[in-house]
Each structure stands twice: as C-alpha cells, then as structure tokens.
Amino acid sequence: MDKTIYIKQEDGQEVAMQIICTYEHDDISYVLVESNEEEAFLFRYDENGNLEAVEDVSELAIAEEILGALEDEETD
C-alpha cells in the first residue's frame, strides 16, 4: 500500500510526504506525515480529504506522544 500524500504548500507547489499514521482524538481526524528531510508534520482532515495544518500546542503534544510510542515499537 502506497503511503504517499501530496501536500500543497502556500506557494502552490505540491510536496510528497509519507504518512506515518492517522488517528482520531475528540472526534477530529489527524494525519501525521514525514517529509524527505525526516521532519514530521501534523494535519487535521475532514471527510472530504481537506487538510489543515495543526499549530495548537496541545494537539502537537498528543502527536508527539503517538510518534514516540510508534518509535518505541520499532525498537522493540
């Protein structure tokens, strides 16, 4: 299964990123992605596939916990 997602940047260019995981929290859907530079980004998404970048500290903290748990699983 291809885990590539294309994110449109502010300048209109699309960047390919790899989906790390998707999850729901408080009835909001999230996708955690990784760029080629191994930088992680968090987006909210709706049922139509519309993405919105997440900048809220509390939402990012939850994503960091999830990412940490996934990394721990990989090392076990």
C-alpha positions, 0 to 999 in steps of 0.5 A, spaced: 500 500 500 502 506 497 503 511 503 504 517 499 500 524 500 501 530 496 501 536 500 500 543 497 504 548 500 502 556 500 506 557 494 502 552 490 507 547 489 505 540 491 510 536 496 510 528 497 510 526 504 509 519 507 504 518 512 506 515 518 499 514 521 492 517 522 488 517 528 482 520 531 482 524 538 475 528 540 472 526 534 477 530 529 481 526 524 489 527 524 494 525 519 501 525 521 506 525 515 514 525 514 517 529 509 524 527 505 528 531 510 525 526 516 521 532 519 514 530 521 508 534 520 501 534 523 494 535 519 487 535 521 482 532 515 475 532 514 471 527 510 472 530 504 480 529 504 481 537 506 487 538 510 489 543 515 495 544 518 495 543 526 499 549 530 495 548 537 500 546 542 496 541 545 494 537 539 502 537 537 503 534 544 498 528 543 502 527 536 508 527 539 506 522 544 503 517 538 510 518 534 514 516 540 510 510 542 510 508 534 518 509 535 518 505 541 515 499 537 520 499 532 525 498 537 522 493 540 
